[in-house]
Amino acid sequence: MYWPLSWNLKQLKMRNKKMSNITDKVDTLVEKALDYRSARQKLIAGNIANEDTPFYKARDISFERTLQVEAKDIIKDTKIPKLKLATTNEMHFKTTPKLVSTQALLFYRGGHLARNDGNNVDLDIETTELTKNTMMFQGIIAAMKKKGAIYSAVIEASSRTS
């Protein structure tokens, strides 16, 4: 069966437009994840540097929930029906959407015993967190490199067929 060339081009343009829109948003999300990981690295390095500073409290940043919310916004599908709460009486409470902060949360890491000088930095915990954060950062970079390699392979393969 013969399909008109114009029909194929229209379909491809629509598909490419949707894909590029999603990949642009995902790239933005990945950049934010790298920014947050970098900020966390600086905070942990600051904690280690202030290990002997009297009354210094270890700080950290929580951004995982923020990234989850942004990822859901990117890949949300409007075709999925939402389940509504059944009410039997008009006086029932109305449901309200849960408000989730889209800001990373900077906090003082607690739960560690403070020394006599009031400092609560634990070098073992800080180096462990630093290692975990570094591994996550490198994992994100590796995924970005893999994506770039896939694009390069597709471009190279398409240039051979032309």
N, C-alpha and C positions, 0 to 999 in steps of 0.2 A: 504494500500500500504506500502511496506517495503522500507525504505531508508537505504542505507549502512551506518554503523556507521562512517566510515572514512569520508564520505561526510558531515555528521552532524558536526563532529569535525572540519573539515576545515572551514565550514561556521561560526561556533561559534568562532574559533580563529580569523578569519578575522573581524568579528563583534566586538569581544572583543578588538582587536588591535585598531580598529578605535575609539571605545568608550574610551579606556584608554588614547589614544592620546588626545582626546578632553578634557576629565576630567583632565588630567595633565595640559593642557593649561589653563583651567578654574581655577584650583587650584592656578596656578601661578598668574592669574589675581586677584583672591580673596586676595592672599597674598600681592600683590601690593596695592590693595585698602586698606587693613589694615595698611600697611606701610604709605600710604599717609594720612590716617585718624589719625594715631599716630603723624605724623609730624605736621598736622594741630592742633592737641590738644596741642602740645608743643608750637607752635607759639601763639595760643590764650592765653595759660597760661602765656607766656612771655609778651603778651600785658597787661594782667591784673596785672602782677607783676610790670610793668613799668608805671602804671597809673599815678603816681606822678613824673615821671622822666621828667625834662624839655626837650623840643624839640624832644621827642620820638614820632615816627610815628607808628601807628598800622599796623602790617603786617599780611598777609594771604597767602594762597597757593591755586592755582587753578589747579585741577588735573582731573576733571570730563571729559573734552574733551579728555585727554590723555587716560583714561580708555575706553572711547567710541571707539576710533580708534583701540585700542588693542583688544577690544571685537569683532569688525567687522573683524579684521584679523583672529581671532580664528574661528569664525563661518561662514566665507565667503564660499559661495557655488559657485563653478565654473560652475554649470549647468545653473545658471541664466544668460541670455544673456544681454550684455551691449548695451545700446542704443547709437549709434554713431551719431554725429552731421552731418546733411546733408549739403553739400556745393554745391553751383551752379557755383562757380568760383574757380580756382586753387589759386587765390590770397587771398582767405579768410584766416583769421588767423587760425592757427592750435590750437587745444585744447590741453591744458597741464593739467595733473592731479594736483589737488589742494594739495599743500604741507602742511601737518599738523604736528606741532611739537609733538614729542613723549616725551617731557619733561614737568614735572610739572612747573608751572609758579609761582614764588614767587613775590609778589607785595605789595606795600604800599596801605592800604585800605584808600581810599579818600572819600570825600563827607561829612565828619563830621567836624563840626566847631572846630577849634583849640582854645584852651584856651589861656589866656594871656601868659603862659609860652611856647607856641608852641606845646604842647602835644595835640594829637587828639584822644586819647583813650577814648571811651565812654563805661563805665562799663555795662550799660544795653545791648548794642549791643554785647559786648564781652561775657557776660554770656549767652545771647540767642544763639550766635554762638557755644559756648562751649557745651550747652545742645543739640543743633541739631547734632553736630559732635559726641557727646557721644551716642546719640540714633542711629545714623547710624552705628557706630562702633559696638554697641551691636546687632544691626540687622544682620550685617554680621556674627558675632560670632554665633548668634542663627541659622542662615541658615547653617553654617558649622557643628554645633552640630546636626542639623536635618539630614543632609546628612550622617554624621557618624552613626546616629541611624538607618537610612535606611539600610546602609551597614551591620551593626551589625544584624539587623533583618533578612536580606537575608542570611547571613552566618549561623545564628542560625537555620533558617528554613531549609536550605539545609543540615545541620548536622543531623536534626531530620529525614529527609527522607532517609538518607543513611543507 
